[in-house]
Amino acid sequence: MPSFMTQVDRQQWDVIVVGAGGAGLRAAIEARERGARTAVICKSLFGKAHTVMAEGGIAASMGNVNGHDNWQVHFRDTMRGGKFLNQWRMAELHAQEAPDRVWELETWGALFDRTADGRISQRNFGGHEYPRLAHVGDRTGLELIRTLQQKIVQLQQQDFKETGDHESGLKVFQECTVTRVLKDGDRVAGTFCYERESGRFFVLEAPAVVLATGGIGKSFKTTSNSWEYTGDGHALALLAGAPLLNMEFVQFHPTGMVWPPSVKGILVTESVRGDGGVLRNSEGKRFMFDYVPDVFKEKYAESEEEGDRWYEDPDHNRRPPELLPRDEVARAINAEVKAGRGSPHGGVFLDVSTRMPAETIRRRLPSMYHQFKELADVDITAEPMEVGPTCHYVMGGVAVDSETAAAVGVPGLFAAGEVAGGMHGSNRLGGNSLSDLLVFGRRAGLHAAEHAAAAADRPGVAQREIDAAAQEALAPFHADEGAENPYTLHQELQQTMNDLVGIIRRDAEMREALERLAVLRTRAARAGVEGHRQFNPGWHLALDLRNMLLVSECVAKAALERTESRGGHTREDCPGMDRAWRPVNLLCRPVVPAPADPAADRIALVRCATDPIRPDLLALFEKEELVKYLSEEEL
Amino acid sequence: MTSYDASFRVWRGDPEGGELRDFTVEVHDGEVVLDIIHRLQATQAPDLAVRWNCKAGKCGSCSAEINGRPRLMCMTRMSVFDRTDTITVTPLRAFPVVRDLVTDVGFNYEKARSIPAFVPPPGVAAGEYRMQQIDVDRSQEFRKCIECFLCQDTCHVVRDHEDNKPSFAGPRFLMRIAELDMHPLDAAASEGLDRKRTAQDDHGLGYCNITKCCTEVCPEGIHITDNALIPLKERAADRKYDPLVWLGNKIGRRRDG
């Protein structure tokens, strides 16, 4: 225990939302509209969150383009995409509520692309039976974040009229990081934070905290994720005592840029394929026809001709296999490259140039056109793109209650969006992320506000907790001789996860990864930085390392345990999907108390059984399909 | 892969003052200026402050001035420079320095708050909005804005005239007014709000003398001057000087023009 008292600014709020992407902002709007004084805290500037990177669209069964669509079909697609491991009640709520969440955005000023009769246009995407993704060209995430941002400004303008203070009911603390969720006994009491600009510590006190911090991609070398994606919320939940669910499921998006090296991993939207783009290997072959797995055989075209006809006449033809769920496409690309049929820079070819006129490409895929032109000197209207898998999304996350988004076991803690687990099962469909953010962001905000209002007394934050958090955060400035460079440690971590717990996994490699992670933890305990606390990126990274190491340990441990291949978890040594694993969730629990030796395991795995799927939801599927997924007892 | 050593001059300092520092740093094929700044952080200047996020030209965080021109560091390829060039990277000049390449862009957030939000059309339920693509094209162009604030930085109205800041919203936020004004369902007029007039009276549209500097630096290629500012000026002028509008306002009709 430290011998000093840390003097920090303390502020009282009702709800704290950590993260200002789609889920965080939607949660904040809901909490504020329910009367809770709400603080949002985010690492970047307000409006820059990772959600802006989302390109293709928001999945919602509005049925504007194909009237056969409804929530039941969306639910079915989501369960198939997740290989039936989804927390089914979440998938049900998500499919039911997504249309309302999209329409609501229009009342806040969003401008989606339109159909001929003036409604919101919807596009095809992998794994979705009908055109379902509301979109704005290929910058849908930007539209989402800007609309939510502007809605928050509108609420602040309203508060200003009433109180003379824009920030009286809803305040955004931008460019700040949370290092600890603070507790009073079992329940949540607030967050320990620092301003990135000044390095100044402060404490926000509140009975409810919503984690909406996104994903973990920065633990991998090739990723479409930005620097913010260091698994902060995942780690904050663990450190507060809340378990994580199914962390072995990491989505490698099939199409990331592969060249030049400095942009390797940057996303190439799935809309390219949804709008007609095809994948070819170095022999010019559309190889995806060779990779349609049994469970999807009846649903995908068997010939190029049929697949091509589908774009015009989807009722009488089946969709091309380029539109299989992402995990299938990523594995296929990986296999083609490994078999020596890859492109010059180690990917495969994705071509729209021979599929539609240049003008159409520039209109429908403006930011892809721009991105390749500017960053790779490639004109996608005239030549194919080179693409390969990139770490994109984590399906695993904080174990939550389906209805309320409340974290398991920690009263007052909520999680929504990518940081929450369960919704997407073992693999997420494209377009289901933006809708997830809105549906469960709203639910988290609602229930956090209710939780805060129902609290009989406000929890208190003990000085000793603040002192401990401050000491932990300052440790990198007091590293002894032989301090480790945080940048070097980060690079080694990324290489380890990429090589040993990446898209294709093997028992021995994951064991090796766990050993290397233990070494890295030991070295990270000695991570040291120069300079002072003002906007010091080396210091920030040193603190983020703790989170990335914790989350990486979860991924590696769970992946080693699950001896089958399913969705975003592929094992070369256990290649088949095993029905016996279908009803099994893997929970990562923190070892308590945290061991003093940094090399010791921090995570303990627990197997638990999933809730049986409700019969009326099962009845949405044909028996022949269910037998491919469910075990005998479940049927 | 080929690589070479490039000469960089990077401004380092804080509100008290600072200076350009020289660095020699390795550059590889296909890299952008932000890669080089990151290499400096990882190898020579671990506490070099820089703001960035997506590194794909989508979030608008890594704005800086490269050889004096406002640009996104993540979208400026090293191949546009000669290998013998010295590349100078400085913070945005129109905003106060926080540290090194990071500036305080709070001005923009204040301006964002000063513009009344979208007013939903009364009596139209969520899900019932109907708009034609041709009618949303123009506002959609403006909504491509990634808020990098390069247009705000380059605009001479505030770039060298700090005193104009209180009365001038800058190209980005005048464009925001144009976006709302051209939104087919915005019902501001029904609340007595004339967006064109506020652009002129409250947000300094008149300061703009259409030199198109903002359009030139826009990384999204938005035609800020031609499609947003000039039409807004025309519409504001129409309303101000059109005697029919004046009369209509006087007798309480033609509120929404």
Interface residues (C-beta under 8 A of the other chain):
Chain A: S44 L45 F46 G47 K48 H50 V52 M53 M62 P99 D100 W103 E104 E106 T107 W108 G109 L111 D113 R114 D117 G118 R119 S121 V136 G137 R139 G141 L142 E143 R146 Q150 K151 V153 Q154 Q156 Q157 F160 H166 E197 S226 W227 E228 W259 P260 P261 S262 V263 I266 L267 S367 H370 Q371 E374 L375 A376 N485 Y487 V529 E530 G531 H532 Q534 F535 N536 P537 G538 W539
Chain B: M1 D14 H28 D29 G30 E31 V32 D35 Q41 A42 P46 D47 L48 A49 V50 R51 W52 N53 C54 K55 A56 G57 K58 C59 G60 S61 M75 R77 V98 R99 D100 V102 V105 Y109 A112 R113 P116 A117 F118 P120 A126 G127 Y129 R130 M131 Q132 Q133 V136 S139 Q140 R143 K144 I146 E147 L180 H183 D186 G221
